[in-house]
Amino acid sequence: MNEGKRAIRASVCASALLRAATVVMLISNSMLAAPAAGPANETALRNAWSLYTQQRYRESSDAFEALIASSTPNARLYYYAALAHRASNRTARAKQLCQYISSTFPTAPEAAFAQKLFPGSAPSPTASTSGADPIPDSLKGKSTEEMLKSEEGRRYVAEQLAKKESGAGSRGEELSPMLAKWKESGKPGARVFTAADIAKEGANGIDQMYYPNCWFESTMSTLAQLPRGQKLMADMVSYGHKEGTYVVRFPGDGRIYNIDEKLLEDKKIHNKALWATLIECGQVLKFPADNGNLLSEGLSTLTGQKSQSLDPEDASEQELSSFIDGAVKSQNPIICATHNGIPAGMPYIVEANHAYTIIGFEPSSGMIVIRNPHGANSRRFALKNDPRHEKFEMMDDGVFRIHMSLFKKYFDEVAKANI
């Protein structure tokens, strides 16, 4: 891919009031469940999610808030909103939404996602007695700013703020997953994870959120599903010499990337799996301005090997089929990327300017099986006039099947490496 493609991919992939704003995450769940007009508008929901996938996080979170204000509560809407809020650094609101999902929709898939997004967001058995006081009916549905306009609201906010500050000490003693892992078996220089640890969560342990680095995470996703790739990534992470610190080394790099809790918070990196968080943090340190953006760089960084690539439009179907089938059968990582925009006159069935992982190939039907690194948070698409899914089929967790003929039109690069 030339420098032009690199640039394109980079472009797209009052003090009392401030203190009172922190009370938002303590306000009763009933505030979130204020009466609403009805089910969420699906078009508005898709538009809000589209803003998220374009990395327009603040606009996306505002759009989701507008939907929350006008819709009855549902787990999917609130989880999407939490993702957008966290990506736009509105962490308190994101955590509040996740706590609400966990307590109100405990059996929904989003409850599990919310707990992975914010470990500890699940309500504790004593939450009803130790949490915030029930919110008065007259204050339900009001924001903190609106509450501060009335005497009753100001009193409620002050009470909750006092409770938050009095309980901060005990909460501060809780160990983060990063420190807990180190205390569990931290031996400087020793490997932190085994290949089995990587395999346990696989690609689902990766959650592309804050950085537009699909060029890197698509490779990480494919390695997480391959036995040799799982061992390769397990070998990249070791314990640091200081408590709670870790070291990432990429194969063939020669450099050491030291990582601690503060760095993760500063970089806003929070994957579902700790190994994915640490490896992604290493990537951010290696490419501080996210100046990778080439599929080949993602592959070479994580494998230490030189990659091979093809332009699907220029290759024959036979050549492309052989290229993909060879990588899939030999269990080597293979990834692909879409054009900067959806081809004129073609329906939207993929994200533009985005990198994906190829996880399977069906020679008899010409169908390529692909996974979006957004995983379960991926936008869903459908192809009209294809009832038997002979050309396109959307599955779960960001996986879809696409026919070779369509692949050649939507994708502008496919790359692989031997491991």
VMD Tcl script that draws the C-alpha trace (Angstrom):
set ca {
  {0.00 0.00 0.00}
  {1.42 3.44 -0.91}
  {1.79 6.50 1.33}
  {-1.51 7.90 0.02}
  {-3.37 4.88 1.36}
  {-1.49 5.22 4.65}
  {-2.70 8.81 5.03}
  {-6.29 7.90 4.14}
  {-6.42 5.03 6.61}
  {-4.96 7.18 9.36}
  {-7.51 9.96 8.84}
  {-10.52 7.67 9.10}
  {-9.54 4.62 11.39}
  {-17.71 26.33 38.14}
  {-15.82 24.08 40.79}
  {-18.90 23.07 42.83}
  {-20.65 21.94 39.70}
  {-17.62 19.93 38.68}
  {-17.52 18.17 42.03}
  {-21.26 17.57 41.89}
  {-20.95 16.04 38.44}
  {-19.08 13.09 39.93}
  {-22.29 12.13 41.70}
  {-23.79 10.99 38.40}
  {-22.44 7.47 38.76}
  {-23.98 7.20 42.26}
  {-27.48 8.37 41.44}
  {-30.12 5.67 41.70}
  {-30.84 3.43 38.72}
  {-34.36 4.79 38.67}
  {-32.98 8.01 37.26}
  {-31.81 6.10 34.23}
  {-35.14 4.36 33.89}
  {-37.18 7.54 33.66}
  {-40.37 7.31 31.60}
  {-39.70 7.43 27.87}
  {-41.70 7.67 24.71}
  {-41.16 4.15 23.41}
  {-38.66 1.78 21.76}
  {-35.46 3.26 20.39}
  {-35.63 4.54 16.83}
  {-33.58 2.01 14.87}
  {-32.46 4.54 12.26}
  {-31.27 6.94 14.94}
  {-29.57 4.05 16.73}
  {-27.70 3.04 13.57}
  {-26.70 6.65 12.95}
  {-25.36 7.01 16.50}
  {-23.38 3.79 16.09}
  {-22.08 4.93 12.72}
  {-20.61 8.02 14.40}
  {-18.86 5.69 16.83}
  {-17.30 3.58 14.07}
  {-16.05 6.79 12.45}
  {-14.23 7.61 15.73}
  {-16.52 10.64 16.25}
  {-16.95 9.54 19.84}
  {-18.27 12.72 21.48}
  {-20.91 13.18 18.77}
  {-21.83 9.52 19.11}
  {-22.23 9.72 22.89}
  {-24.42 12.83 22.54}
  {-26.57 11.01 19.97}
  {-26.99 8.02 22.28}
  {-27.94 10.31 25.18}
  {-30.68 11.83 23.02}
  {-31.97 8.32 22.32}
  {-31.87 7.38 26.01}
  {-33.95 10.47 26.84}
  {-36.65 9.51 24.34}
  {-36.69 5.71 24.55}
  {-37.66 3.00 26.98}
  {-34.58 1.41 28.59}
  {-33.00 -1.52 26.77}
  {-29.66 -3.24 27.25}
  {-28.36 -2.83 23.71}
  {-28.96 0.93 23.59}
  {-27.37 1.49 26.99}
  {-24.34 -0.68 26.19}
  {-23.68 1.12 22.91}
  {-24.00 4.43 24.76}
  {-21.52 3.21 27.39}
  {-18.99 2.36 24.69}
  {-19.32 5.81 23.15}
  {-19.05 7.55 26.52}
  {-15.94 5.62 27.50}
  {-14.27 6.32 24.17}
  {-14.99 10.05 24.57}
  {-13.47 9.96 28.09}
  {-16.85 10.35 29.85}
  {-15.94 7.45 32.09}
  {-18.31 8.16 34.99}
  {-21.36 8.12 32.71}
  {-20.13 4.99 30.93}
  {-19.69 3.17 34.24}
  {-23.12 4.31 35.44}
  {-24.74 2.87 32.33}
  {-22.89 -0.42 32.75}
  {-23.99 -0.66 36.38}
  {-27.58 -0.09 35.27}
  {-27.34 -2.79 32.59}
  {-25.90 -5.29 35.09}
  {-28.63 -4.68 37.66}
  {-31.64 -4.22 35.36}
  {-30.85 -6.69 32.58}
  {-28.73 -9.32 34.39}
  {-29.53 -12.11 31.90}
  {-28.93 -10.07 28.75}
  {-25.67 -10.65 26.81}
  {-24.93 -6.95 27.26}
  {-24.72 -7.49 31.04}
  {-21.70 -9.73 30.54}
  {-20.18 -7.22 28.11}
  {-20.79 -4.38 30.59}
  {-19.04 -6.29 33.37}
  {-16.03 -6.87 31.10}
  {-16.02 -3.20 30.15}
  {-15.99 -2.18 33.83}
  {-15.05 -5.14 36.06}
  {-17.00 -4.78 39.27}
  {-19.97 -3.07 37.64}
  {-22.21 -5.97 38.67}
  {-24.31 -5.02 41.71}
  {-23.06 -6.45 45.01}
  {-25.45 -8.34 47.33}
  {-25.48 -5.37 49.71}
  {-25.87 -2.71 47.06}
  {-29.40 -1.88 48.12}
  {-28.29 -0.97 51.62}
  {-24.90 0.58 50.93}
  {-25.51 2.41 47.68}
  {-27.26 5.67 46.89}
  {-30.54 6.55 48.56}
  {-33.69 6.04 46.48}
  {-34.12 9.10 44.33}
  {-37.23 11.20 45.15}
  {-39.99 10.97 42.55}
  {-39.74 14.70 41.89}
  {-36.10 14.30 40.81}
  {-36.42 11.23 38.59}
  {-35.24 11.78 35.06}
  {-33.34 14.98 35.88}
  {-29.68 15.59 35.20}
  {-27.33 16.72 37.97}
  {-27.44 20.28 36.63}
  {-31.26 20.27 36.73}
  {-31.21 18.93 40.29}
  {-28.98 21.79 41.41}
  {-31.70 24.29 40.48}
  {-33.96 23.24 43.38}
  {-33.39 23.05 47.14}
  {-34.46 19.40 47.23}
  {-32.13 18.56 44.37}
  {-29.17 20.36 45.90}
  {-29.72 18.53 49.18}
  {-29.86 15.15 47.43}
  {-26.71 15.85 45.42}
  {-24.83 16.99 48.53}
  {-25.84 13.83 50.42}
  {-24.68 11.55 47.62}
  {-21.41 13.44 47.22}
  {-20.72 13.08 50.95}
  {-21.38 9.33 50.73}
  {-19.07 9.01 47.75}
  {-16.22 10.81 49.49}
  {-16.65 8.86 52.74}
  {-16.49 5.56 50.87}
  {-13.61 6.46 48.57}
  {-10.99 5.05 50.92}
  {-12.41 1.53 51.03}
  {-12.93 1.43 47.29}
  {-9.40 2.64 46.71}
  {-8.09 -0.53 48.38}
  {-9.53 -2.75 45.64}
  {-6.88 -4.20 43.35}
  {-7.07 -3.57 39.64}
  {-6.91 -6.64 37.35}
  {-3.41 -5.56 36.31}
  {-2.05 -5.36 39.86}
  {-3.97 -8.45 40.98}
  {-2.38 -10.49 38.19}
  {1.10 -9.30 39.15}
  {0.55 -10.10 42.86}
  {-0.78 -13.52 41.92}
  {2.46 -14.80 40.41}
  {4.64 -11.87 39.40}
  {8.24 -12.96 38.85}
  {10.35 -10.42 36.95}
  {11.11 -11.67 33.46}
  {8.68 -14.60 33.60}
  {5.96 -15.04 31.00}
  {2.59 -13.72 32.17}
  {0.33 -15.75 29.90}
  {0.33 -19.17 28.28}
  {-0.96 -19.99 24.82}
  {-3.97 -21.54 26.56}
  {-4.71 -18.20 28.25}
  {-4.81 -16.51 24.85}
  {-6.93 -19.29 23.36}
  {-9.46 -19.13 26.21}
  {-10.76 -15.72 25.13}
  {-9.39 -15.68 21.61}
  {-10.44 -12.81 19.39}
  {-13.30 -11.99 21.80}
  {-10.71 -10.70 24.26}
  {-9.94 -7.85 21.87}
  {-12.12 -4.76 21.78}
  {-11.17 -1.98 19.38}
  {-12.31 1.15 21.20}
  {-10.29 4.33 21.49}
  {-7.68 4.10 18.75}
  {-8.44 3.74 15.02}
  {-5.94 0.88 14.80}
  {-7.90 -1.83 13.03}
  {-4.75 -2.42 10.92}
  {-3.11 -3.79 14.11}
  {-6.07 -5.36 15.90}
  {-7.16 -7.33 12.85}
  {-3.78 -9.11 12.99}
  {-4.04 -9.56 16.76}
  {-7.51 -11.07 16.25}
  {-6.32 -13.62 13.72}
  {-3.30 -14.63 15.82}
  {-5.58 -15.11 18.85}
  {-7.42 -17.84 16.93}
  {-4.37 -19.72 15.62}
  {-2.35 -22.14 17.82}
  {1.02 -20.79 16.67}
  {-0.29 -17.24 16.93}
  {-1.48 -17.80 20.50}
  {2.00 -18.95 21.54}
  {3.58 -16.05 19.67}
  {1.51 -13.49 21.59}
  {1.97 -15.29 24.93}
  {5.74 -14.94 24.45}
  {5.45 -11.16 23.98}
  {4.41 -10.30 27.56}
  {6.50 -10.72 30.72}
  {6.44 -9.37 34.28}
  {8.37 -6.15 34.95}
  {10.76 -5.61 37.87}
  {8.48 -3.19 39.71}
  {5.21 -4.33 41.28}
  {2.32 -4.05 38.84}
  {4.53 -3.45 35.80}
  {4.76 -5.47 32.59}
  {7.08 -5.64 29.60}
  {6.05 -6.15 25.96}
  {8.54 -7.28 23.32}
  {7.50 -7.69 19.69}
  {9.30 -10.42 17.71}
  {12.28 -9.10 15.79}
  {11.87 -5.60 17.24}
  {14.72 -5.49 19.76}
  {12.98 -2.82 21.82}
  {11.37 -3.12 25.26}
  {8.04 -1.44 26.05}
  {7.46 -0.94 29.80}
  {3.83 -0.68 30.86}
  {2.21 0.28 34.15}
  {-1.31 1.16 35.33}
  {-0.88 4.90 34.87}
  {0.24 4.44 31.27}
  {-2.84 2.37 30.47}
  {-5.10 5.04 31.92}
  {-3.26 7.83 30.12}
  {-3.53 5.94 26.81}
  {-7.16 4.94 27.51}
  {-6.55 1.31 26.58}
  {-9.08 -1.16 28.01}
  {-9.57 -4.45 26.16}
  {-11.66 -7.25 27.59}
  {-8.55 -9.40 28.07}
  {-5.48 -8.16 29.94}
  {-3.10 -9.71 27.41}
  {-4.82 -7.79 24.61}
  {-4.64 -4.56 26.63}
  {-0.91 -4.95 27.24}
  {-0.06 -5.86 23.65}
  {-2.13 -2.98 22.28}
  {-0.38 -0.62 24.68}
  {2.92 -1.87 23.28}
  {1.67 -1.02 19.80}
  {0.69 2.50 20.88}
  {4.19 3.00 22.29}
  {5.79 1.65 19.12}
  {3.59 3.83 16.91}
  {2.92 6.88 19.16}
  {1.01 8.80 16.49}
  {-0.75 5.64 15.27}
  {1.53 6.02 12.25}
  {1.32 2.41 11.19}
  {-1.94 1.99 9.32}
  {-0.59 -0.51 6.82}
  {-1.76 -4.12 6.95}
  {1.84 -5.17 6.36}
  {2.98 -3.26 9.45}
  {0.41 -4.92 11.67}
  {1.50 -8.33 10.42}
  {5.25 -7.67 10.63}
  {4.99 -6.12 14.12}
  {3.16 -9.09 15.61}
  {4.79 -11.92 13.65}
  {8.30 -10.61 13.03}
  {7.90 -11.83 9.44}
  {7.64 -10.05 6.11}
  {4.13 -10.06 4.68}
  {2.79 -10.79 1.21}
  {-0.13 -8.84 -0.23}
  {-2.52 -8.74 -3.18}
  {-4.93 -6.19 -4.61}
  {-8.17 -8.19 -5.03}
  {-9.29 -6.12 -8.02}
  {-6.08 -6.81 -9.93}
  {-5.91 -10.51 -9.08}
  {-7.88 -13.22 -10.85}
  {-10.41 -15.20 -8.81}
  {-8.17 -18.25 -9.10}
  {-5.12 -16.34 -7.87}
  {-7.07 -14.76 -5.01}
  {-8.66 -18.07 -4.08}
  {-5.26 -19.77 -3.92}
  {-3.78 -16.92 -1.85}
  {-6.57 -17.05 0.75}
  {-7.01 -20.82 0.84}
  {-3.28 -21.37 1.32}
  {-3.16 -19.16 4.41}
  {-6.33 -20.60 5.94}
  {-5.26 -24.23 5.45}
  {-1.75 -23.64 6.80}
  {-3.16 -21.66 9.76}
  {-1.17 -18.55 8.97}
  {-2.56 -15.04 9.70}
  {-4.38 -13.35 6.83}
  {-6.15 -9.97 6.96}
  {-7.87 -7.64 4.51}
  {-8.96 -4.01 4.18}
  {-11.83 -2.23 2.44}
  {-11.70 0.76 0.12}
  {-11.79 4.28 1.53}
  {-15.45 4.53 0.46}
  {-18.18 2.09 -0.53}
  {-18.06 1.53 -4.33}
  {-20.55 3.69 -6.23}
  {-23.95 2.05 -6.57}
  {-23.09 -0.79 -4.18}
  {-25.02 -1.49 -0.96}
  {-23.45 -1.02 2.45}
  {-22.43 -4.46 3.68}
  {-19.00 -3.61 5.13}
  {-17.35 -0.70 6.92}
  {-15.37 1.55 4.60}
  {-11.64 2.06 5.22}
  {-11.50 -0.75 7.76}
  {-9.32 -3.82 8.34}
  {-10.77 -7.27 8.91}
  {-9.55 -10.78 9.72}
  {-10.10 -13.68 7.31}
  {-10.95 -16.76 9.38}
  {-12.21 -19.21 6.79}
  {-12.70 -20.02 3.12}
  {-15.21 -22.29 1.35}
  {-13.79 -23.11 -2.11}
  {-16.91 -24.95 -3.27}
  {-19.18 -21.94 -2.74}
  {-16.59 -19.21 -3.18}
  {-17.51 -17.77 0.22}
  {-14.86 -16.06 2.37}
  {-15.47 -15.99 6.14}
  {-14.41 -12.68 7.70}
  {-14.42 -11.19 11.20}
  {-14.62 -7.52 12.19}
  {-12.21 -6.65 15.08}
  {-15.15 -4.77 16.67}
  {-16.49 -8.24 17.51}
  {-19.91 -8.24 19.17}
  {-19.99 -4.44 18.82}
  {-19.89 -4.64 15.03}
  {-22.55 -2.99 12.93}
  {-24.83 -5.56 11.27}
  {-25.55 -5.52 7.56}
  {-27.80 -7.43 5.16}
  {-27.82 -7.88 1.39}
  {-31.22 -7.46 -0.24}
  {-32.41 -9.95 -2.84}
  {-30.15 -12.65 -1.43}
  {-32.60 -14.74 0.66}
  {-30.45 -17.88 0.49}
  {-27.28 -16.01 1.50}
  {-25.40 -17.09 -1.58}
  {-23.53 -13.78 -1.76}
  {-23.53 -12.40 1.80}
  {-24.52 -13.64 5.25}
  {-24.17 -11.74 8.53}
  {-23.46 -13.96 11.52}
  {-22.63 -13.23 15.19}
  {-19.67 -11.50 16.89}
  {-18.78 -9.48 13.82}
  {-18.43 -12.53 11.56}
  {-19.87 -12.61 8.04}
  {-19.56 -14.62 4.82}
  {-19.02 -12.82 1.53}
  {-18.72 -14.21 -1.98}
  {-15.44 -13.84 -3.83}
  {-17.08 -11.69 -6.52}
  {-18.20 -9.13 -3.92}
  {-14.94 -9.35 -2.00}
  {-13.07 -8.19 -5.10}
  {-15.28 -5.10 -5.29}
  {-15.30 -4.04 -1.63}
  {-11.74 -4.84 -0.56}
  {-8.57 -3.16 -1.84}
  {-5.93 -5.26 -0.07}
  {-5.42 -8.71 1.39}
  {-2.19 -9.60 3.20}
  {-0.72 -12.62 4.97}
  {2.44 -13.75 6.74}
  {3.98 -17.12 7.56}
  {4.52 -17.99 11.23}
}
mol new
graphics top color blue
foreach p $ca { graphics top sphere $p radius 0.5 }
foreach p [lrange $ca 0 end-1] q [lrange $ca 1 end] { graphics top cylinder $p $q radius 0.2 }
display resetview
